[in-house]
């Protein structure tokens, strides 16, 4: 799995319902590899290890898992990718999102990257999309 894309050559992705476009590239911050997600003028950062960790979680789940995207200030629906991405029981012990105030939406922006990398199957319905490991 090649998780190296520069700002000049990012992944061009769409949210699961294909309603919004965004880019993602890798960078380094505080000695940690991060994913930089740019949605319009908003820039979010996620710990890059989330890709490998999410794939492991999906394989363990063994079936479809709801995405459940939510902003940081809103609670995430239990049992969703979003809830897992902020749960103290996940491999990083909490949020994969790294920018305070913009740590949510993990279930919206990370799954399309996994699909682009060929690591999962992802639904593209208007609402309530799900993901599963390949």
N, C-alpha and C positions, 0 to 999 in steps of 0.2 A: 504494500500500500504506500503510494507516494503522497505524503502530506506536505509537499513543498510547492507553494505557488506564491509568486511575488505580487506586490501591489500593481505592477505593470502588466501582469498576466494572471489575473485572478480567475477563480471559478465564477462563471455567470450562472446563477441559480434562480429558481422561482419557488415561492412558497408552495406547500402541498396542493392548495386549490388552484394554483397557477394564476393567482390574482395580483401578486407583487413580485417584481424582480429585485434581486440584490446581488452583491458580489461578496466573495470570501477569499481571503488569502492568509498566508501564514507570516508570522513575524516573531520577534522575541521581545519579552518585557520582563524586567527583573530576573533575567536568567532563565525564564520559562518560555517554552514554545507556546504561542497563542494563535488562535484563529481570530482574524479581524473581519467582522461582518459589517458591511456598509449597506444600509437601507436608506436610500435618499441621502439626507445629510446626517442621519443618525449612525453612529459607529458603536458597535458592541464588541466586546472581547470575551472569548471563551477559552478556557484551558484546553489546549489541543489534545490532551490525553482523553478528552471526552469521547473522541471517535472510537478508539479502541475499547474504552470502558463501556460505552453504549452497545457496541456490537456484542460484547460478552454478556451484558444484561439481557439483550434480546435473544441470544442463543439459549441462555438459561430459562427464559420465559417460554421458549419453544412454540410460541404462537403469536398472533397479532396482538399488539399493544397500542392503545390509543395515544395520540400525540398530546392533546390537552394543552396547547400553548396558552400562556398567561403572562401578563406583565408582572414584574417583581412585586409590586404593591398588592397584587391580587392573589388569593390562595389558588393553588393548583389542585385540580381534581385528582383524588387518590387513585393510584394504580396507573397513572399516565407517564409518558416520557418526561413531561414537564415536572411532575412531582418527583420523579427519580433524580432529575438534574439539579435538584435543590435539597434533597434528602440527606440528613446527617449520617444515614447508613450507606450512602454510595461510597465508592473508592476514595474520593477526595474529602469525604466528611462534610459535604454541604454543596454550596453553589459552584457550578462549573462556569457560570457567568462571573466576570471579574470586575466590571465597572459598576460600582454602587449606584443604585437607581435604575440601571439598565441590565441587571443580571438575569432577568426573565426571558421569555420567548424562546427558551432552549428547545422546546418541542415544535417550534415553528421553523427555526433556521438551521438546526443541526441535521435533522433527518434528510433533507434534500441533498446535503453534502454526502451522507452515507450512500444514498442512491446513486449519485454521480460517481462515487468511487466503486460502485458495484458490490456493496456490502449488504444491501438490504432490498426488500420490496417495500414500496411506499404507495399508499392509495392517494388518489388525486380527485377526491370528491369536493363538493362545495363546503362541506362541514364534516366534523367527526372523522378525520382521517386516521389511519392506523399504519403501523410499520411492523415488519418482522424480518429477522435475519435470513439471509440466503443460506 
